């Protein structure tokens, strides 16, 4: 369907423009930065899900993200992995991931913060190594449930952040860095126990399926053959295909196609490229081929998707 040629994906940086992507701007909330595109040091934003747009993404983000769900549920897609956080769930994201949020319940309330690596680099020098905090890596689990007392502690820190932003006194950025570090340490304590309690419960095939989704989400721009992923996972392509089919209603290659579809949606939503230009950028043989492939998965044409979105 397409050659093994990477395509450019629009990346959203943490700047004033990003506010329009996730907030309605209706002014119903005065929490944190819910009502302003202003960012602390151009590298930190603190928000609640009040005034959140009905659907966000898919967008490729160039910043870190932490969210704590307090009530209700929502559907989060991080690459091909799908999460439905509930009370006390914490969700992490890091630069280079494709993220979307949709289908949240009427009572959905979460607090979330976005921050650049440069803002936190001095406080946590090894953050970019993604070793100390495994939930900031493709191989880790990015959404898990905290103990009630830990969730309450983190919520208290979030409220302290909000107070610090309102006061805007000297040393405000330094305090925010320390608060982020506290949240990461508290979450990491729960993460180890959560992994121990949940590892091995899903079975070998489900684990293989989950690892495949992580790899496709990470490498889909440069690896578009199932056999390449099979080699990375140390199994045969046939075994990998059987595992994927046993855990889903799709083939292994259909998940690669789905990531290409997500990339196409990003172009349709956030660029002015024509359908033909997007088709060639994604290396389809011609626009009609792109239209057929898009409609097969999305159940609408690219133009229909753009117009209704």
Secondary structure, DSSP 8 states (H G I E B T S, - for coil): -B-S------EE-SSGGGHHHHB-------STTTT----BTTTEEEEESTTB-S-EEEEEESSEEEEEEEES--EEEETTEEE---TTEEEEE-TT-EEEEE---TT-EEEEEEE-HHHHTTTSTTGGGTSSSGGGSTTS--EEE--HHHHHHHHHHHHHHHHHHHH--TTHHHHHHHHHHHHHHHHHHHHHHHHHHHTTSS-HHHHHHHHHHHHHHHHTTT---HHHHHHHHTS-HHHHHHHHHHHSSS-HHHHHHHHHHHHHHHHHHH----HHHHHHHTTBSSHHHHHHHHHHHHSS-HHHHHHH-
